[in-house]
Amino acid sequence: MKKQSNASLLLGAAFLMATSAIGPGFLTQTTVFTETLLASFGFVILISIIIDIGAQMNIWRIIAVSEKRAQDIANDVLPGLGYFLAALIVMGGLAFNIGNIAGAGLGTNVIFGISPQFGALLSGILAIGIFLVKEAGKLMDRFTQILGFVMIGLTLYVMFTAQPPVGEAVVKTFVPDKIDILAIITLVGGTVGGYITFAGGHRLIDAGVKGKEALPEVTKSSVSAIGIASIMRIFLFLAALGVVSQGLALDPSNPPASVFQLAAGNIGYKMFGVVMWAAAITSVVGAAYTSVSFIRTLSPAVEKHHKWVIVGFITVSTFVFVSIGKPVKILVLVGSLNGLILPIALGVMLIAAYKTKIVGDYKHPLWMTIFGVIIVIAMSYMGVYSLINGIPELFK
C-alpha cells in the first residue's frame, strides 16, 4: 500500500512542477519562438531539456537527502541566505501569479465569453477552495494531474490537425539553421526558473518522501517532471510549426490562440481557452503553494497558519489583477530578478551537497556537480544580462 501511495505522491510532485512551468508565458514563448526559428526551434527545446534535467536532478536530490526545504539548506550554508532566497522566490511568485490569474481570466473569456476580470475572480476562488479542504495536498496533486492530461491531450489533437513537417523538425533539432542563445535561456527560465524548480521537491518533503533511501524515486520523479513539461512543449511546437509552415500568419496579440484557431477552427479556439485556463490555474496553485513553502520554516506563525497564508497569497494576486490589471513594470523587474534565482539556488545546493552537517555521509555524483556548475555559470551570465536590460525598462 505504501508503495502505491509513494508512486502517487511522486507522480503528483512531477505534475505539480510540470504544470507550474506550463503557464501563460510558456504557451506564448513556445509559439513566438516557433514562428521566428521554425523547425530549428527543436534544437532550442533539446538543449533546454538537457539543462532543465541537470538543474532539477541536482536540486531535488539535495533537498531529499538533507530532508530540508531549500531556504533552510541555504541558511545552513550561510546564515541569512535562506531569507534572501525566500524573499526572491516570494516576490517572483507573487508577480508571476498576477500573470497566471490574468491567463485564467483570458481562458474563461475564450470559453464562456465572460469578462477576463470576472473569470479571473472565479478562478481565484476555485484555487483558494483547493487549499481549504482537509486533504489539500492530495486534491492539489489530483487537480494538477487531471488538468495536465487535458492540456497535453488537446494540444496533441491540434498538433495532428496542423499536419507539421515532423521529418524536418527532427533533422533541424540536431542540425539547426541557427542557434538562438536567448531563446534557450528564456525556455530554461520558464521551465525551471524562480519558484518552479522547487515545487516538486518541497511537495515530496511535505509528503514525507525523503532520505537517501528515497533518492532513486526522487530522481525518477524529477526527470518525469521535466518530461511532462517537455512533451507539452514539443506538441505545441509541432502544432505551431504546422500552422506557420502553411504560410499562415499568427495574431501577434495572442499567438498561441491563433495556432489553435488556424489549425482546428472555432473548436480549436475553444480548446485554446481550456488549455490556457488549465495552464494558468495550475500555475496559480503551484506558485502559491511553493512560494509559501519558502517562508513556512522561517516563521512559526506562518508554519501554523500556512494554508491561510496560501489563501492570502492567491487573494492578493487576484485582487491586483482584477483592480489594476497586470503591473507591467513590476513584472519586468521581478522577471529580471527571476533569472538570478536558479543560479543562486543551484549554486547553494551544490555547496550544500559537500557539507556533511547538511547531507551526512551522502556522496553527490561528480558528473552531476560538473553539470550543475556549468548551468550556474551560464544562467548567472544570462540572469545579470536580463537584470541590466530589465531595470532601464522601469524608467522609460
VENLIN-V197862 format. One line per field, one symbol per residue. burial: + if it has 24 or more other ideal C-beta (glycine too) atoms within 12 Angstrom, else -. A space follows every 10 residues. Layout:
# VENLIN-V197862
burial=???
This chain:
# VENLIN-V197862
burial=-----+-+++ ++++++++++ ++++++++++ ++++++++++ ++++++++++ ++++++++++ ++++++++++ +++++++--- ++-+++++++ ++++++++++ ++++++++++ +----++-++ ++++++++-+ +----++--+ +++++-++++ ++-++++++- ++-+----+- -++--+---+ -+++++++++ ++++++++++ +++++++-++ ---++-++++ ++++++++++ ++++++++++ +++++----+ ---+++++++ ++++---+++ ++++++++++ ++++++++++ ++++++++-- -+---++-++ ++++++++-+ ++---+---+ ++++++++++ ++++++++++ +++++--++- -+-+---++- ++++++-+++ -++--++--+ ------
